[in-house]
Amino acid sequence: MTEHPTSFDRPSTGADPTDPRGALLRTPVPPRGSGSALPAQGGAGQTPPAVGEDSPGAFEHSQPGAGQAAEPDTHRPRPTSEGVPAQPDGGQPGGTPSGDTPSADPAPDGVPSDGTPAGTASAGGASTGSASAAGGQAGLVRPDSGASAGAPGPGRRGAPPEPDRRTGQPTAPGRPTPMRRDGDRLRFVGAATRRIARGMDLDEIVMGLCRATVPTFADAILVYLREPLPVGDERPTGPLVLRLRRTDRIPAERDTEGGFTPAPQPEPSELETVGAELCEVRQGSALAEVLRGVRPVFTDTPAARAALPELLGEDRDFALPDGRRAILAPLRGRRRVIGAALFLRGPERIAFEADDLLVAAQLATHSALGIDKAVLYGREAYIADELQRTMLPENLPRCTGVRLASRYLPAAETARVGGDWYDAIPLPGSRVALVVGDVMGHSMTSAAIMGQLRTTAQTLAGLDLPPQEVLHHLDEQAQRLGTDRMATCLYAVYDPVAHRITVANAGHPPPVLLHLGGEAEVLRVPAGAPIGVGGVDFEAVELDAPAGATLLLYTDGLVESRLRDVWTGIEQLRERLAATAQLTGPDHPPPLEALCDEVLDMLGPGDRDDDIALLAARFDGIAPSDVAYWFLEPEDAAPGKARRLARRALARWGMEDLTDSVELLVSEVVTNAVRYASKPVTLRLLRTDVLRCEVGDDVPQLPRLRQARATDEGGRGLYLVNRLARRWGATRLSTGKVVWFELNRG
């Protein structure tokens, strides 16, 4: 960065490169020794000049001096800020002349001469946010130092102190001068913008604006935002409606130890009654014109005074303090005005000055851009959440003989989507397929690939293919999606009647089985190659699944991180499961939901490198005494035999009240099966929380429900099943199909 020396000997003819106010230029300082005071900026009743929204100086919003009209020239001279006092005759603006002794030791760097900490505003306000104030102070003497040998200055011994142009009273020793207050403005804007920029969402940014403003810059602030807020480049439809988003005021008991000591607030405060909840900005109204102007304005101007009743309500504008004690600042995002902020000062405090408009402009600009970005980030987060929610099962199915619980954790708040998924798919014969997979990466692309693979897995499961065949077809699908579409997957099928589980693995971490006695076992499953490699054969193993045991399927984000390898994580998971099971005793397995929470608690601060999918299955099984199974030859006598077998089973189970309904439905389903079957028909009854009947045959065509005509002799069997059964369905198998129905018990 190049330093530009500051001098008050000659007026600048062009814009200062370090001045962010662009084309707004300095004016010549009056001749030394003239003793004339500079006029204050921003006279009452002056309307700010119109500046285009795209012009370099549009966000600065300075106002012309009292009684002066805005000049049409963009490069008009601007009076020197009140924070720069006129230099005495013969003084050098770069330091103290030789032979002059300062009257007091200078204050340490960053601390005002009155002991106020750096960054804390004095009674005059805060900082302007422009670099010119800081640049001007770099070459000026402190108010308590000697000025010049040729003329008495405010710091020379024996010379009367220079009066404060704001109050007309002599400046007390050690009190900040106007120049020091301009430096405070600069430090305040820097601290306030940093606080606003720290916010990630809408509420944090608005709260940062309020907390940074009250009480340092204003006694109260009202923040209005558009309802609804536009997102990105979309054009809002309907009228412009502003809603009061947040309001902050100085509390009754103030902290007076932070360097800012405002006067006691009267009770009750007039500021407590200011603000309407909702207002509609009518086209062509005074409020619309002020918002279109973009620049902050004093509320004592005619335009702002006419706009306040529309913003605050017709019966509330009287509560505003008189004079220049309120600033209305439009909030403009990248495309359009998204709101407005009203800064208020009570009557016991010094009024706003012209330079405070620059402070309000900086606060409004940073806040509006932050709000605009927060809305865009919120929309992206919403899209990511919706995408991930629709990719994963919203609710796990209720399957016979097994209870399920699941968890999903994204890798981070900024990466809400990923390639991890889990699923539970009901299969014919009261079986259930348990699936967990992981696509490389955690991005939108990974989530899209995951969605396609999950859909493919559901389709293959509906065909009742063996687990190894499902993985083989998933591998082919991944190769069709692209050459770099890699994923791991574990596919297991649980049979509650046989108490067995068949597992096939494609490069995924092995599952952990927690037995009823509290022993945790890592199942020995062939690892296999990841999906997408191609040309690899997958192998399935069949294992015991005793009643009361819990199978835990997970992705590598749970057990692998930068701080530990995958096998160390698996061993820690096994130990955590065993320790959790010991808490409930050997005869009572831990609750599934609590078990999932305990498993996730093993994650440390550095263990969240990847998203995590977790699926827990508690095997309850179906006791052999609750199962009745028969083979029926495809002959005309099969329906009658099926009715007799069903009647005996219901009598054995004490469910005689269901005999009539079961006999009727079994007869209809078996009749349809033996009509086209060439091999023996299977009939199975399962007694769980419901009574389930399954009829299987070797014909792949699925029956369809249709409305029979009055002259038809058949076609009413499925209609009766649909009316009398609790649920019913048909599933195609590799060897035929199964038609099933359920009835409520009792």
Disulfide bonds with the S-S distance in Angstrom:
none
